Amino acid sequence: MASLQNHATAGPTLPQKLLRLNWPLVVLIVLVAGIGFAMQYSVADGNVDPWARKQMIRFAVSFVGMLVVAMIDIRFWRGTAYAFYGLSLALLVGVEVAGSVGMGAQRWINIGPIRLQPSELMKIALVVALARYFHDINPRRVRHVLTLIPPLLMIAMPAALVVKQPDLGTAVLLSAGGIVIMFLAGVSLWFFAALVAGTGGLVYAVFASKGQDWALLKPYQYDRIAVFLNPELDPRGAGYHITQSKIAFGSGGTTGEGYLNGPQSRLDFLPEKHTDFIFTVLGEEFGLVGSLVLLGLYMVVLLFGLMTAIRIRHLFGRLVAAGVCMTFFAYFAINMAMVMGLAPVVGVPLPLVSYGGTSMLVLLFGFGLLLSAQVHGRVTFPRRGTVL
């Protein structure tokens, strides 16, 4: 009997793990990253430097890391969930104390030769920590009011630190990711009704506080909202980004100007073309058709991720997989809406396409956790209900 129990709790062997790996999802990730390399080559006027070469190196390292994470037993990641969250929170505090400033914001911290953006790391750390919390609590206590205090604090602490950087967009993403995990864990719908009402009240307070001593947003954030509603208010200032982005999309038309032939990006009218606004470059060069191809690839990646989450038997793995999918969706949905003028301009990169080291590393680490949950979807976890 003991031998049978040990066999049931033992994880799969390495060959079994490789066979269980969701290879179609892995291939899709590589395809999207390949589009990113091509666009980084384009925005550098047909040169691998300064962006494409570094992006390819970063992806290669992050990709190997993703596969390594996928091979590690998901029970290890559950055991380190709170430590991972604590480390990410400590790094956010470190940014507040001794962070480096870039583009008017204090969002990075230098660790030796590495420049890290801890708010990106927290997006996955929060998902993993909340997944463990809801996996461990007694299912009958999920709808209890007191049960909500720890996860709400876990969401509020990093969100408040990120708002101070300031980075309102990432703070909203963190909060949204945490709320989605709570919803999937079975928290009462009354909580979400109260949350919607509270959010409505907060939005009203934000607009009512404009120009007051107790203003809830900084002046440039109010400017972003005003420009979002009417970019023509300041076409050469706060509205410049979105105005140039719309011009580029318009010039792309249905099939685009052609690879390496986008006038807005070639003549440097388009700002941040290798980072936040790289989707605009793709739309200008490949038009509506190319934009829909990338959007389609993103949706297929999302579909594969959600299908994986549904098939996982343990709650921790399901919540982690679903949380990673939500984070991925938020990345591309907000970025695409932003550059098309459907959302205010915030610093959200286009996943696997925008230039950036931390965002790519963290996103592929998240996919590694999703794959680990799938590969080890049949392992035995401690019984739920160990706390509360």
Secondary structure per residue as TSV (DSSP state, phi and psi in degrees):
chain	resnum	aa	ss	phi	psi
A	1	M	-	360.0	-41.6
A	2	A	H	-63.1	-40.7
A	3	S	H	-65.6	-37.4
A	4	L	H	-65.8	-37.8
A	5	Q	H	-66.7	-42.8
A	6	N	H	-62.4	-38.3
A	7	H	H	-66.1	-35.9
A	8	A	H	-69.5	-34.1
A	9	T	H	-89.6	-13.1
A	10	A	S	-72.3	144.7
A	11	G	-	-79.1	169.2
A	12	P	-	-69.3	158.4
A	13	T	-	-76.2	168.3
A	14	L	H	-59.7	-45.6
A	15	P	H	-59.7	-39.0
A	16	Q	H	-64.6	-39.1
A	17	K	H	-62.2	-43.1
A	18	L	H	-65.0	-36.8
A	19	L	H	-69.9	-33.8
A	20	R	H	-79.7	-15.4
A	21	L	S	-58.7	140.2
A	22	N	-	-79.2	82.0
A	23	W	H	-64.6	-36.7
A	24	P	H	-57.9	-39.4
A	25	L	H	-65.1	-41.2
A	26	V	H	-61.0	-43.8
A	27	V	H	-64.5	-40.3
A	28	L	H	-62.2	-40.5
A	29	I	H	-60.9	-42.2
A	30	V	H	-64.2	-40.6
A	31	L	H	-61.9	-45.5
A	32	V	H	-63.2	-43.1
A	33	A	H	-61.9	-36.0
A	34	G	H	-61.2	-38.9
A	35	I	H	-62.5	-39.1
A	36	G	H	-61.5	-43.1
A	37	F	H	-60.6	-43.8
A	38	A	H	-62.6	-39.5
A	39	M	H	-72.8	-35.2
A	40	Q	H	-66.0	-35.6
A	41	Y	H	-64.4	-38.8
A	42	S	H	-68.7	-47.5
A	43	V	H	-68.2	-15.5
A	44	A	T	-93.9	20.4
A	45	D	T	60.3	43.0
A	46	G	S	77.5	39.7
A	47	N	-	-137.0	141.3
A	48	V	S	-73.9	-18.1
A	49	D	T	-107.9	145.8
A	50	P	T	-96.0	0.1
A	51	W	T	-111.0	-45.3
A	52	A	H	-62.1	-45.2
A	53	R	H	-61.0	-47.3
A	54	K	H	-62.8	-38.8
A	55	Q	H	-63.4	-41.1
A	56	M	H	-66.5	-40.3
A	57	I	H	-64.0	-45.7
A	58	R	H	-62.5	-40.6
A	59	F	H	-65.6	-41.9
A	60	A	H	-59.5	-45.3
A	61	V	H	-65.4	-45.9
A	62	S	H	-66.3	-35.2
A	63	F	H	-65.9	-45.2
A	64	V	H	-60.7	-42.4
A	65	G	H	-60.0	-39.0
A	66	M	H	-60.3	-44.0
A	67	L	H	-66.8	-37.9
A	68	V	H	-64.1	-45.4
A	69	V	H	-59.6	-39.2
A	70	A	H	-65.2	-30.3
A	71	M	H	-80.2	-18.2
A	72	I	S	-80.3	137.1
A	73	D	-	-54.0	132.5
A	74	I	H	-61.4	-23.7
A	75	R	H	-66.8	-28.6
A	76	F	H	-65.5	-43.6
A	77	W	H	-67.9	-33.6
A	78	R	H	-64.8	-41.6
A	79	G	H	-65.7	-27.8
A	80	T	T	-100.6	7.5
A	81	A	H	-58.7	-49.6
A	82	Y	H	-70.0	-34.3
A	83	A	H	-65.4	-40.7
A	84	F	H	-61.9	-43.9
A	85	Y	H	-64.1	-44.9
A	86	G	H	-61.8	-40.6
A	87	L	H	-64.2	-43.8
A	88	S	H	-63.5	-40.1
A	89	L	H	-65.8	-40.1
A	90	A	H	-63.6	-37.4
A	91	L	H	-67.3	-35.8
A	92	L	H	-64.7	-39.6
A	93	V	H	-64.4	-38.6
A	94	G	H	-61.2	-36.8
A	95	V	H	-62.1	-41.7
A	96	E	H	-64.1	-34.5
A	97	V	H	-86.3	-46.9
A	98	A	H	-140.6	34.4
A	99	G	-	-77.7	159.1
A	100	S	E	-93.1	149.6
A	101	V	E	-101.3	136.1
A	102	G	E	-147.4	131.1
A	103	M	T	55.6	38.4
A	104	G	T	80.2	7.3
A	105	A	E	-131.8	147.8
A	106	Q	E	-104.2	89.6
A	107	R	E	-124.8	-6.2
A	108	W	E	-119.4	157.8
A	109	I	E	-136.2	136.3
A	110	N	E	-93.9	120.3
A	111	I	E	-117.6	93.9
A	112	G	T	63.9	-129.4
A	113	P	T	-81.8	-3.7
A	114	I	E	-96.7	131.3
A	115	R	E	-105.5	110.7
A	116	L	E	-111.5	141.6
A	117	Q	-	-108.0	96.7
A	118	P	H	-60.6	-26.2
A	119	S	H	-63.1	-31.8
A	120	E	H	-67.4	-42.5
A	121	L	H	-62.0	-37.3
A	122	M	H	-66.2	-26.6
A	123	K	H	-58.0	-39.3
A	124	I	H	-86.5	-38.0
A	125	A	H	-60.4	-39.3
A	126	L	H	-65.7	-41.7
A	127	V	H	-59.7	-47.2
A	128	V	H	-66.2	-42.3
A	129	A	H	-66.0	-43.0
A	130	L	H	-67.2	-36.0
A	131	A	H	-61.6	-42.7
A	132	R	H	-65.8	-42.9
A	133	Y	H	-57.7	-49.4
A	134	F	H	-75.1	-23.3
A	135	H	H	-69.2	-37.0
A	136	D	H	-82.8	-27.9
A	137	I	B	-74.9	159.6
A	138	N	-	-65.0	127.4
A	139	P	G	-55.7	-30.3
A	140	R	G	-71.9	-13.9
A	141	R	G	-99.1	-2.0
A	142	V	T	-59.7	-35.7
A	143	R	T	-90.2	3.0
A	144	H	-	-78.2	140.1
A	145	V	G	-60.6	-43.2
A	146	L	G	-64.3	-26.0
A	147	T	G	-66.0	-23.7
A	148	L	G	-81.2	-16.3
A	149	I	H	-62.4	-50.9
A	150	P	H	-58.6	-48.2
A	151	P	H	-65.0	-34.6
A	152	L	H	-65.9	-37.9
A	153	L	H	-67.1	-38.8
A	154	M	H	-62.5	-31.4
A	155	I	H	-81.0	-43.1
A	156	A	H	-68.2	-38.0
A	157	M	H	-62.5	-54.3
A	158	P	H	-66.7	-35.1
A	159	A	H	-61.6	-42.4
A	160	A	H	-64.3	-40.4
A	161	L	H	-65.7	-38.0
A	162	V	H	-70.5	-37.7
A	163	V	H	-59.8	-35.3
A	164	K	T	-71.3	-14.3
A	165	Q	T	-66.1	-38.9
A	166	P	T	-95.5	144.7
A	167	D	-	-151.2	77.5
A	168	L	H	-63.0	-37.5
A	169	G	H	-60.6	-46.5
A	170	T	H	-67.6	-36.0
A	171	A	H	-61.7	-40.5
A	172	V	H	-65.3	-40.5
A	173	L	H	-62.9	-42.7
A	174	L	H	-60.3	-47.7
A	175	S	H	-63.2	-43.1
A	176	A	H	-63.6	-42.1
A	177	G	H	-61.3	-42.7
A	178	G	H	-65.1	-41.1
A	179	I	H	-64.6	-38.1
A	180	V	H	-63.0	-42.6
A	181	I	H	-60.4	-42.6
A	182	M	H	-62.6	-40.6
A	183	F	H	-63.2	-46.4
A	184	L	H	-67.6	-25.8
A	185	A	T	-77.1	-10.4
A	186	G	T	100.8	19.2
A	187	V	-	-62.5	146.3
A	188	S	-	-57.0	141.8
A	189	L	H	-65.5	-22.2
A	190	W	H	-62.5	-34.3
A	191	F	H	-62.4	-42.7
A	192	F	H	-72.3	-31.6
A	193	A	H	-63.6	-44.3
A	194	A	H	-64.5	-36.1
A	195	L	H	-65.2	-42.1
A	196	V	H	-63.0	-43.7
A	197	A	H	-63.2	-41.8
A	198	G	H	-66.2	-37.6
A	199	T	H	-64.5	-40.9
A	200	G	H	-60.9	-42.2
A	201	G	H	-64.5	-38.0
A	202	L	H	-66.4	-41.1
A	203	V	H	-61.0	-43.2
A	204	Y	H	-61.2	-42.9
A	205	A	H	-64.7	-36.9
A	206	V	H	-60.2	-47.5
A	207	F	H	-71.9	-35.3
A	208	A	H	-69.1	-26.5
A	209	S	T	-84.2	-7.1
A	210	K	T	-60.0	128.1
A	211	G	T	82.4	-3.0
A	212	Q	S	-94.3	164.0
A	213	D	T	-64.3	-25.5
A	214	W	T	-101.5	27.0
A	215	A	-	-52.0	132.3
A	216	L	S	-83.2	-18.7
A	217	L	S	-121.3	161.4
A	218	K	-	-79.0	157.4
A	219	P	H	-54.5	-40.3
A	220	Y	H	-67.8	-27.3
A	221	Q	H	-72.7	-37.3
A	222	Y	H	-64.1	-37.9
A	223	D	H	-62.0	-39.6
A	224	R	H	-61.7	-40.4
A	225	I	H	-66.1	-44.3
A	226	A	H	-64.1	-41.6
A	227	V	H	-68.8	-35.1
A	228	F	H	-60.1	-42.1
A	229	L	H	-73.6	-30.5
A	230	N	-	-152.7	86.6
A	231	P	G	-59.3	-23.2
A	232	E	G	-72.1	-7.8
A	233	L	G	-62.2	-35.1
A	234	D	S	-148.6	70.0
A	235	P	T	-66.8	-21.2
A	236	R	T	-101.0	-4.8
A	237	G	T	-119.1	-108.4
A	238	A	T	-63.7	-26.2
A	239	G	T	-92.7	4.9
A	240	Y	H	-63.6	-46.4
A	241	H	H	-55.4	-54.5
A	242	I	H	-72.4	-30.7
A	243	T	H	-64.2	-47.2
A	244	Q	H	-66.3	-34.3
A	245	S	H	-64.1	-43.6
A	246	K	H	-65.5	-37.8
A	247	I	H	-61.8	-43.2
A	248	A	H	-64.1	-43.9
A	249	F	H	-62.1	-40.9
A	250	G	H	-64.2	-39.8
A	251	S	H	-69.3	-25.3
A	252	G	H	-70.1	-32.2
A	253	G	T	58.1	-140.4
A	254	T	T	-82.3	-45.2
A	255	T	T	-113.4	-5.5
A	256	G	-	90.9	168.4
A	257	E	S	-81.0	-13.3
A	258	G	-	106.6	149.1
A	259	Y	T	-60.1	131.4
A	260	L	T	70.1	14.7
A	261	N	-	-122.1	17.1
A	262	G	-	-76.0	115.8
A	263	P	H	-65.0	-37.7
A	264	Q	H	-63.5	-43.0
A	265	S	H	-78.1	-38.2
A	266	R	H	-63.2	-37.5
A	267	L	T	-93.4	9.1
A	268	D	T	61.4	29.0
A	269	F	-	-76.5	-25.3
A	270	L	S	-91.9	114.9
A	271	P	T	-79.2	157.1
A	272	E	T	50.2	40.2
A	273	K	T	-71.5	-19.2
A	274	H	T	-95.8	-7.2
A	275	T	T	-119.1	-101.7
A	276	D	T	-65.6	-29.4
A	277	F	T	-106.3	24.9
A	278	I	H	-70.6	-25.9
A	279	F	H	-64.5	-30.4
A	280	T	H	-64.6	-40.4
A	281	V	H	-61.9	-43.2
A	282	L	H	-62.3	-41.6
A	283	G	H	-65.7	-35.5
A	284	E	H	-70.3	-40.0
A	285	E	H	-84.1	-31.6
A	286	F	H	-118.9	-0.7
A	287	G	H	68.0	-162.7
A	288	L	H	-61.6	-38.0
A	289	V	H	-61.3	-49.9
A	290	G	H	-64.0	-38.2
A	291	S	H	-63.2	-41.7
A	292	L	H	-68.8	-32.2
A	293	V	H	-62.8	-46.8
A	294	L	H	-64.5	-44.1
A	295	L	H	-59.9	-40.0
A	296	G	H	-62.6	-41.5
A	297	L	H	-62.7	-42.7
A	298	Y	H	-59.8	-43.8
A	299	M	H	-66.8	-36.1
A	300	V	H	-67.7	-41.4
A	301	V	H	-58.3	-45.1
A	302	L	H	-61.9	-42.6
A	303	L	H	-62.8	-45.5
A	304	F	H	-61.4	-40.5
A	305	G	H	-64.0	-43.6
A	306	L	H	-68.3	-37.5
A	307	M	H	-63.5	-37.8
A	308	T	H	-63.2	-44.8
A	309	A	H	-59.8	-40.1
A	310	I	H	-64.6	-34.4
A	311	R	H	-81.0	-13.6
A	312	I	-	-73.7	135.6
A	313	R	-	-85.4	-30.2
A	314	H	S	-96.2	146.2
A	315	L	H	-62.4	-41.1
A	316	F	H	-56.1	-50.2
A	317	G	H	-63.6	-39.7
A	318	R	H	-63.4	-43.7
A	319	L	H	-68.0	-40.2
A	320	V	H	-62.7	-48.5
A	321	A	H	-61.3	-45.1
A	322	A	H	-66.0	-38.3
A	323	G	H	-65.2	-40.1
A	324	V	H	-64.1	-42.0
A	325	C	H	-61.6	-41.8
A	326	M	H	-65.1	-40.2
A	327	T	H	-62.9	-44.2
A	328	F	H	-61.7	-45.1
A	329	F	H	-61.0	-43.6
A	330	A	H	-62.3	-39.7
A	331	Y	H	-54.5	-60.9
A	332	F	H	-75.9	-32.1
A	333	A	H	-67.5	-45.6
A	334	I	H	-69.6	-41.5
A	335	N	H	-62.2	-46.5
A	336	M	H	-65.0	-41.8
A	337	A	H	-64.5	-37.7
A	338	M	H	-63.5	-49.8
A	339	V	H	-74.3	-15.6
A	340	M	T	-96.2	3.0
A	341	G	T	81.7	15.2
A	342	L	S	-94.4	-4.8
A	343	A	S	-151.2	155.4
A	344	P	-	-61.0	152.9
A	345	V	-	-73.4	116.7
A	346	V	-	-132.4	162.2
A	347	G	-	-82.3	70.4
A	348	V	-	-117.0	117.7
A	349	P	-	-76.4	159.5
A	350	L	-	-83.8	118.5
A	351	P	T	-59.5	129.4
A	352	L	T	68.7	0.9
A	353	V	T	-116.9	-46.6
A	354	S	S	-64.0	148.2
A	355	Y	S	-72.2	133.5
A	356	G	-	161.6	138.5
A	357	G	H	-87.5	-50.5
A	358	T	H	-63.4	-44.7
A	359	S	H	-62.9	-40.4
A	360	M	H	-68.0	-44.8
A	361	L	H	-59.5	-46.3
A	362	V	H	-68.3	-41.6
A	363	L	H	-64.4	-42.9
A	364	L	H	-70.7	-31.3
A	365	F	H	-62.3	-41.3
A	366	G	H	-62.5	-42.7
A	367	F	H	-65.3	-32.9
A	368	G	H	-62.1	-40.5
A	369	L	H	-64.3	-41.7
A	370	L	H	-60.0	-45.4
A	371	L	H	-67.0	-36.5
A	372	S	H	-63.5	-41.9
A	373	A	H	-62.4	-35.6
A	374	Q	H	-73.0	-45.9
A	375	V	H	-62.5	-37.8
A	376	H	T	-106.5	33.7
A	377	G	T	-68.0	-12.8
A	378	R	T	-108.9	4.7
A	379	V	-	-69.6	160.4
A	380	T	-	-92.8	129.8
A	381	F	-	-106.6	160.3
A	382	P	-	-57.5	148.3
A	383	R	-	-61.2	137.2
A	384	R	S	-64.3	153.1
A	385	G	-	99.0	18.9
A	386	T	S	-77.8	-17.0
A	387	V	B	-131.9	163.6
A	388	L	-	55.9	360.0
